[in-house]
Amino acid sequence: MIAPETASAVAAAVEARVDDRARADVIRETLGNGQCGLLVAGSMDEATAFADEYAPEHLAILAEDDEALLSGVDSAGSVFLGPYTPVAAGDYASGTNHVLPTGGAARVTGGLSVDTFLRASTVQRLDREALADLRETITTLAEAEGLEGHAASVDVRFEE
């Protein structure tokens, strides 16, 4: 587990590099906007749970058991494992997409991919017996939603 001293060392290393950047003013504004910071977790499980709930656009995991930790993360736009996988590699060269979900949207969607441009249709087929088995469920839900026409579209199929 990373100690609070390590977090302080990371903050100091970031601070030491800011003035060397061409966009130092933008970096300083970002670091001071209240949406940037370091969090220290009590355990790797706690850190993983936080990351999954936060659903980051980019998630870097630098730990000996990075792949085991990855298995606990379902919600991240793109994950970068190990010390030699910087976010810039994903943005520019390693083949993943740079268009990623932001603002926690990784909880419900992934990054832009070929699948984004495909349209899927679902197809159903019931026989009379299967519809009869589902009839009460369908009509009850349809009526509860105030959609009696939906209920009637089932019932009419059983009229003589």
C-alpha positions as CSV (number, residue, x, y, z in Angstrom):
1,M,0.0,0.0,0.0
2,I,1.2,3.5,-0.7
3,A,1.9,5.5,2.4
4,P,0.8,9.1,2.8
5,E,4.5,10.1,2.5
6,T,4.5,8.6,-1.1
7,A,1.5,10.8,-2.0
8,S,3.4,13.8,-0.6
9,A,6.4,12.9,-2.7
10,V,4.2,12.6,-5.8
11,A,2.7,16.0,-5.2
12,A,6.2,17.5,-4.8
13,A,7.4,15.8,-8.0
14,V,4.5,17.2,-9.9
15,E,5.0,20.7,-8.4
16,A,8.7,20.5,-9.3
17,R,7.9,19.9,-13.0
18,V,5.2,22.5,-13.5
19,D,7.4,25.5,-14.3
20,D,9.3,23.4,-17.0
21,R,6.1,23.0,-19.0
22,A,5.1,25.3,-21.9
23,R,1.5,25.4,-20.5
24,A,2.5,26.0,-16.9
25,D,-0.3,28.5,-16.4
26,V,-2.9,26.0,-17.5
27,I,-1.4,23.3,-15.3
28,R,-1.4,25.6,-12.3
29,E,-5.0,26.6,-12.9
30,T,-6.0,22.9,-13.2
31,L,-4.1,22.0,-10.0
32,G,-5.8,24.7,-8.1
33,N,-9.4,24.3,-9.3
34,G,-10.6,22.0,-6.6
35,Q,-11.1,19.1,-8.9
36,C,-7.5,17.8,-8.8
37,G,-5.8,16.1,-5.9
38,L,-4.3,13.0,-4.4
39,L,-6.3,10.4,-2.5
40,V,-4.7,7.9,-0.2
41,A,-6.7,4.6,0.2
42,G,-6.5,2.3,3.2
43,S,-6.1,-0.7,0.9
44,M,-5.8,-1.7,-2.7
45,D,-9.3,-3.1,-2.6
46,E,-10.5,0.3,-1.4
47,A,-8.5,2.1,-4.1
48,T,-9.9,-0.2,-6.7
49,A,-13.5,0.2,-5.5
50,F,-13.1,4.0,-5.6
51,A,-11.6,3.9,-9.1
52,D,-14.5,1.7,-10.3
53,E,-17.1,4.0,-8.8
54,Y,-15.4,7.2,-10.0
55,A,-15.3,5.7,-13.6
56,P,-12.3,7.7,-14.8
57,E,-11.6,8.5,-18.4
58,H,-8.0,7.3,-17.9
59,L,-6.9,4.9,-15.1
60,A,-3.2,4.1,-14.5
61,I,-2.5,1.0,-12.3
62,L,1.1,0.8,-11.2
63,A,1.3,-2.2,-8.8
64,E,3.0,-5.6,-8.8
65,D,-0.5,-7.2,-9.1
66,D,-1.8,-4.8,-11.7
67,E,-3.7,-7.4,-13.6
68,A,-5.4,-8.8,-10.5
69,L,-6.4,-5.2,-9.6
70,L,-7.7,-4.7,-13.2
71,S,-10.2,-7.5,-12.6
72,G,-11.9,-5.3,-10.0
73,V,-12.4,-2.4,-12.4
74,D,-15.4,-2.5,-14.8
75,S,-15.8,1.3,-15.2
76,A,-12.9,3.1,-16.9
77,G,-12.5,4.6,-20.3
78,S,-9.0,3.2,-20.8
79,V,-6.7,1.5,-18.4
80,F,-2.9,1.7,-18.4
81,L,-1.0,-1.1,-16.7
82,G,2.6,-0.8,-15.3
83,P,5.3,1.8,-15.2
84,Y,5.9,1.8,-19.0
85,T,2.4,2.4,-20.1
86,P,1.8,6.2,-19.9
87,V,-1.5,7.7,-21.0
88,A,0.3,9.3,-23.9
89,A,0.9,5.8,-25.3
90,G,-2.8,5.2,-25.5
91,D,-3.5,8.7,-26.8
92,Y,-1.0,8.5,-29.7
93,A,0.5,5.2,-30.4
94,S,-0.6,1.9,-28.8
95,G,-3.7,1.5,-30.9
96,T,-6.4,2.3,-28.4
97,N,-8.8,5.1,-29.1
98,H,-8.3,8.6,-27.7
99,V,-12.1,9.4,-27.6
100,L,-13.1,8.2,-24.2
101,P,-16.0,8.7,-21.8
102,T,-15.6,11.5,-19.4
103,G,-17.5,12.7,-16.3
104,G,-18.1,9.2,-15.0
105,A,-19.7,8.1,-18.2
106,A,-17.5,5.0,-18.2
107,R,-20.0,3.5,-15.8
108,V,-22.3,3.0,-18.8
109,T,-20.2,3.3,-22.0
110,G,-16.8,2.6,-23.3
111,G,-14.5,4.5,-25.7
112,L,-15.3,5.1,-29.3
113,S,-14.8,2.0,-31.3
114,V,-15.9,0.4,-34.5
115,D,-18.9,-0.9,-32.5
116,T,-20.0,2.8,-32.1
117,F,-20.8,2.9,-35.8
118,L,-22.7,-0.4,-36.0
119,R,-26.4,-0.7,-35.4
120,A,-27.7,-3.8,-33.6
121,S,-31.2,-5.0,-33.8
122,T,-32.9,-7.5,-31.5
123,V,-35.2,-10.2,-32.9
124,Q,-37.8,-12.1,-31.1
125,R,-40.1,-15.0,-32.0
126,L,-42.7,-16.5,-29.7
127,D,-45.1,-19.3,-30.5
128,R,-48.7,-19.3,-29.1
129,E,-47.7,-21.3,-26.1
130,A,-44.7,-19.1,-25.2
131,L,-46.9,-15.9,-25.5
132,A,-49.5,-17.6,-23.3
133,D,-46.8,-18.2,-20.7
134,L,-45.8,-14.5,-20.8
135,R,-49.3,-13.1,-21.2
136,E,-50.0,-12.2,-17.6
137,T,-46.6,-10.7,-17.1
138,I,-46.9,-8.5,-20.2
139,T,-50.4,-7.3,-19.6
140,T,-49.8,-6.6,-15.9
141,L,-46.8,-4.5,-16.7
142,A,-48.4,-2.8,-19.7
143,E,-51.5,-1.9,-17.6
144,A,-49.3,-0.6,-14.7
145,E,-47.6,1.7,-17.2
146,G,-51.0,2.9,-18.4
147,L,-50.4,1.4,-21.9
148,E,-53.6,-0.6,-22.2
149,G,-53.1,-0.9,-26.0
150,H,-49.9,-2.9,-25.3
151,A,-52.0,-5.2,-23.1
152,A,-54.7,-5.4,-25.7
153,S,-52.2,-6.4,-28.4
154,V,-51.5,-9.5,-26.4
155,D,-55.1,-10.3,-25.4
156,V,-56.4,-10.0,-28.9
157,R,-54.3,-12.9,-30.0
158,F,-56.2,-15.2,-27.7
159,E,-59.7,-14.1,-28.8
160,E,-61.7,-16.7,-30.7
